[in-house]
Amino acid sequence: MDLDPAGPVQRREPAQPATAPQPASPAKPRLSRRRLLKGAALAAVPYALLPDPRAGAQTASVDYPPAEWQPASSSNYTASDRPGTYTVDRVIIHVTQETYANTLAIFGNPEKKVSAHYLVRSADGHVAQCVHEADIAWHAGNWDYNTRSIGIEHEGWVDQPAYFTDALYQESARLTAAICDTYGLPKDREHIIGHYQVPGTDHTDPGPNWDWVRYLRLVNFA
């Protein structure tokens, strides 16, 4: 990851006259049989099976259908309309140097000034989308490369290859293949690059433990 330098109206019931007689014992409202049955049915449903009120916020508007929407702060990317505003001609592979959960928290913190389009979890290859592909994520540390690329972060550390699981490689490769298909990019090392290949960077990710031969093969057969 990098800090980017550039970067109902309420209805009122009519008032009752002050002298209106009050019944001695008001009758309790009767619930219809239908309502009683409905309430009983809901009571019988386990709580865990009821819809999660947050679910809509987590599934809305992703570019890659298998992904989960986990939005970055709007302070951490540049709104755009790519590829109309800028041509997309690169996928940049990153390693977070952080956990999956911490990376999402960083992207959601408006003071961090960093983001990526996607984040892949190590354990199961789960993909989160944090920035829309049309917008410019701040991931490369180089404004020109930010404007022309899709950034994919991978949970882990460059010197801990155990984080590069089969699931992570496979799901990331499917994502990259889909991006290449969307923008008509060749699935090769000229168009799928590491962060370390961005001009002016001092980052080394994805590092020497990233298996590029395996990754490119998976992308091409995805």
C-alpha positions in Angstrom: 0.0 0.0 0.0 1.1 3.6 -0.5 0.2 7.1 0.5 -0.6 8.9 -2.8 1.1 12.3 -3.0 -1.2 13.6 -5.6 -3.3 13.2 -5.2 -43.4 10.9 6.6 -45.2 13.3 7.3 -47.0 12.3 10.5 -50.8 12.1 10.5 -52.5 13.8 13.4 -55.7 12.4 14.8 -58.5 15.0 15.5 -58.6 16.1 19.1 -61.4 14.7 21.2 -63.7 17.2 22.9 -62.9 17.9 26.5 -66.4 16.8 27.6 -66.4 13.6 25.7 -67.4 10.7 28.0 -64.8 8.2 28.7 -65.7 4.5 28.8 -65.2 2.8 32.1 -63.1 -0.1 30.8 -61.7 0.4 27.2 -61.9 -2.6 25.0 -58.5 -3.9 24.0 -57.9 -4.0 20.2 -58.4 -7.4 18.6 -55.7 -8.8 16.4 -56.8 -10.5 13.3 -56.2 -14.2 12.9 -53.9 -13.5 10.0 -51.8 -11.2 12.0 -51.6 -13.7 14.9 -50.5 -16.4 12.5 -47.9 -14.1 10.9 -46.4 -13.2 14.3 -46.3 -16.8 15.3 -44.5 -17.7 12.1 -41.9 -15.0 12.6 -41.4 -16.1 16.2 -40.6 -19.6 14.9 -37.8 -18.4 12.6 -34.3 -18.6 14.1 -32.8 -15.1 14.4 -29.8 -16.1 12.4 -32.1 -16.8 9.4 -33.7 -13.3 9.3 -32.2 -10.8 6.8 -29.2 -8.9 8.0 -30.1 -5.2 7.9 -26.6 -4.5 6.8 -26.6 -6.9 3.9 -27.6 -4.4 1.3 -24.6 -2.2 2.1 -22.3 -5.1 1.6 -23.5 -6.3 -1.8 -24.3 -3.1 -3.6 -22.8 -2.1 -6.9 -19.7 -4.3 -7.4 -18.0 -4.5 -10.8 -16.9 -8.1 -10.2 -19.9 -10.2 -9.2 -18.2 -12.6 -6.8 -16.9 -9.6 -4.7 -18.3 -8.2 -1.6 -18.7 -4.4 -1.5 -16.5 -2.9 1.3 -16.2 0.8 0.4 -13.1 2.8 1.0 -13.5 6.3 2.3 -14.3 8.8 -0.5 -11.3 10.8 0.9 -9.0 8.0 -0.2 -9.6 7.8 -4.0 -10.4 10.1 -6.9 -13.9 9.9 -8.5 -13.6 9.4 -12.2 -15.3 7.8 -15.2 -12.8 5.4 -16.6 -12.2 4.2 -19.2 -13.7 7.4 -20.7 -11.5 9.7 -18.7 -8.4 7.5 -18.6 -7.4 4.3 -20.5 -7.0 1.3 -18.2 -4.0 -0.8 -19.4 -2.5 -2.4 -16.3 -3.4 -4.6 -13.3 -1.0 -4.0 -10.4 -0.5 -6.7 -7.8 0.2 -5.7 -4.2 0.7 -7.4 -0.8 -0.8 -5.6 2.1 1.8 -6.0 4.9 -1.3 -6.1 7.0 -4.3 -8.4 7.9 -7.4 -8.4 5.8 -9.5 -6.7 8.5 -6.9 -4.0 9.2 -6.5 -3.3 5.5 -10.3 -2.7 5.2 -10.1 -0.4 8.3 -7.2 1.6 6.7 -9.1 2.0 3.4 -12.1 3.2 5.4 -10.1 5.8 7.4 -10.3 9.2 5.6 -6.9 10.2 7.1 -4.9 7.4 5.5 -5.1 8.6 1.8 -4.7 5.1 0.4 -6.9 2.5 -1.2 -7.1 -0.2 -3.8 -9.9 -1.4 -6.0 -9.8 -5.0 -4.6 -8.6 -6.9 -1.6 -8.1 -10.7 -1.6 -8.2 -12.6 1.7 -5.6 -15.2 2.3 -7.5 -18.0 4.0 -10.2 -18.5 1.4 -9.5 -16.1 -1.5 -12.6 -14.0 -0.6 -12.6 -10.8 -2.7 -13.7 -7.4 -1.4 -14.2 -4.5 -3.7 -13.3 -1.2 -2.1 -13.2 1.3 -5.0 -15.2 1.1 -8.3 -13.1 0.4 -11.3 -14.3 3.7 -12.9 -12.6 5.6 -10.1 -8.9 6.1 -9.4 -7.7 4.2 -6.4 -4.6 5.5 -4.6 -2.4 2.4 -4.6 0.6 2.8 -6.8 2.3 5.9 -5.4 2.5 7.3 -9.0 -0.4 9.4 -10.3 0.0 8.3 -13.9 0.0 4.6 -13.0 -3.0 5.2 -10.6 -5.0 6.6 -13.5 -4.3 3.7 -15.8 -4.5 0.7 -13.6 -6.6 -1.5 -11.4 -5.0 -2.3 -8.0 -5.4 -5.6 -6.3 -4.2 -6.0 -2.7 -3.5 -9.5 -1.2 -3.5 -10.1 2.5 -0.1 -11.1 3.8 3.5 -10.2 4.1 6.2 -10.4 1.4 8.4 -12.5 3.6 5.7 -14.9 4.8 4.8 -17.1 1.8 2.3 -19.1 3.8 -0.1 -16.3 3.2 0.0 -17.0 -0.5 -2.5 -19.9 -0.3 -3.9 -21.9 -3.2 -7.3 -20.1 -2.7 -5.7 -16.7 -2.8 -3.9 -17.5 -6.0 -6.9 -19.0 -7.7 -9.5 -16.3 -6.7 -7.1 -13.5 -7.5 -6.3 -15.0 -10.9 -10.0 -15.2 -11.7 -10.4 -11.6 -10.7 -7.4 -10.5 -12.8 -8.6 -12.5 -15.8 -12.1 -10.8 -15.6 -10.4 -7.4 -15.5 -8.3 -8.2 -18.5 -11.4 -9.4 -20.4 -13.3 -6.2 -19.5 -10.6 -3.9 -20.8 -9.1 -6.1 -23.6 -5.7 -6.5 -21.9 -3.3 -9.3 -22.8 -2.8 -11.6 -19.9 0.9 -11.2 -19.7 3.6 -9.7 -17.5 3.6 -6.4 -19.5 0.0 -5.8 -18.4 -0.1 -7.6 -15.1 2.7 -6.1 -13.0 4.0 -6.0 -9.4 4.0 -2.8 -7.3 7.8 -2.9 -7.5 7.6 -2.3 -11.2 5.9 1.1 -10.8 8.4 3.9 -11.6 9.6 5.8 -8.6 8.4 3.3 -6.0 10.5 2.0 -3.1 8.1 -0.9 -2.5 9.1 -4.6 -3.2 5.7 -6.2 -3.2 4.5 -8.7 -4.1 8.0 -9.9 -3.3 10.3 -12.8 -4.3 7.9 -15.4 -2.8 5.1 -14.5 -5.2 5.0 -17.2 -7.9 4.5 -15.3 -11.1 4.7 -18.3 -13.4 1.9 -20.0 -11.5 -0.1 -16.9 -11.3 0.0 -16.1 -15.0 -0.8 -19.7 -15.8 -3.9 -19.5 -13.6 -5.0 -16.1 -15.1 -4.7 -17.5 -18.6 -6.7 -20.7 -17.8 -9.3 -18.9 -15.6 
